[in-house]
Amino acid sequence: MPERCMKQSSGNTVATDPPRVYLLPSVVALRRTLSPGIGYAVDALVVGLGGFASVTPSPLYRSYSVLWHFSPLTLTLIYAT
């Protein structure tokens, strides 16, 4: 019977067998996905909502500028960051 270990020059023993792979049952639940049409509609809704939310403060710039005594440049820099 051939020996399954080799001796290194440092005296350590090195295994020559390939590593064992143990297959375990999956514990991850199956993923649920949307149909392509519904996925596209949800995506369009999220993008549209993001676009709407980004322009909502625009009419308030003048009010904030007067309320907080900001110059137009200061207010622009605040909203640009």
C-alpha positions as a printed Julia matrix, in Angstrom:
81×3 Matrix{Float64}:
   0.0    0.0     0.0
   1.53   3.32   -1.03
   2.05   5.92    1.63
  -0.47   8.83    1.47
   1.82  11.44    3.04
   5.15  12.91    2.05
   7.84  14.28    4.31
   9.05  17.78    3.55
  12.65  18.77    4.09
  11.51  20.65    7.21
  10.08  17.43    8.65
   6.4   18.41    8.28
   4.0   15.89    6.81
   2.02  16.97    3.72
  -1.13  15.14    2.6
  -1.16  14.11   -1.05
  -4.85  13.17   -1.23
  -7.24  15.7    -2.8
  -9.44  17.57   -0.3
 -12.78  15.96    0.45
 -15.94  17.75   -0.62
 -19.03  17.25    1.5
 -22.34  18.02   -0.16
 -24.87  19.42    2.29
 -28.53  20.0     1.59
 -29.3   23.55    0.56
 -30.56  25.75    3.38
 -31.19  28.73    1.14
 -34.8   29.25    0.11
 -35.62  29.48   -3.56
 -35.61  33.02   -4.94
 -38.84  34.48   -6.17
 -38.61  36.69   -9.23
 -40.97  39.1   -10.93
 -42.18  38.64  -14.45
 -40.32  40.85  -16.98
 -43.33  43.16  -17.45
 -43.86  43.75  -13.76
 -40.1   44.12  -13.18
 -39.93  46.78  -15.9
 -42.9   48.63  -14.37
 -41.33  48.58  -10.89
 -38.03  49.8   -12.32
 -39.73  52.64  -14.21
 -41.65  53.6   -11.07
 -38.46  53.76   -8.96
 -36.6   55.82  -11.58
 -39.6   58.16  -11.99
 -39.94  58.58   -8.23
 -36.23  59.39   -7.95
 -36.52  61.99  -10.72
 -39.55  63.56   -9.07
 -37.86  63.67   -5.67
 -34.78  65.35   -7.13
 -36.74  68.32   -8.51
 -39.16  68.75   -5.6
 -36.98  71.16   -3.55
 -36.41  73.47   -6.57
 -39.41  75.77   -5.9
 -38.3   76.05   -2.28
 -34.83  77.44   -3.07
 -36.04  81.05   -2.93
 -37.91  80.46    0.35
 -34.87  78.88    1.98
 -32.63  81.65    0.7
 -34.83  84.32    2.29
 -35.49  82.35    5.5
 -31.86  81.51    6.23
 -30.27  84.61    4.65
 -28.2   82.55    2.19
 -26.77  84.03   -0.95
 -27.81  82.24   -4.17
 -24.28  80.84   -4.5
 -24.34  79.4    -0.95
 -27.71  77.75   -1.51
 -26.56  76.31   -4.82
 -23.46  74.84   -3.2
 -25.53  73.31   -0.38
 -27.89  71.56   -2.77
 -25.11  70.58   -5.15
 -23.4   68.51   -2.48
